[in-house]
């Protein structure tokens, strides 16, 4: 009777290990899929380019910080 219990728990442990391995493989596949989707984007699609914004002088920056 004891051998049956031991073999059953071993079987359950082996099943659990195999499921964990399957999950790890699935996670890695999803990561790669996500990375490949991100690589497809262009920078311009995500961030709008700044159109020749005039540069502020040091005093203008200080004034902007103080006044708001």
Residue pairs with C-beta under 8 A, 6 or more apart in sequence:
56 64
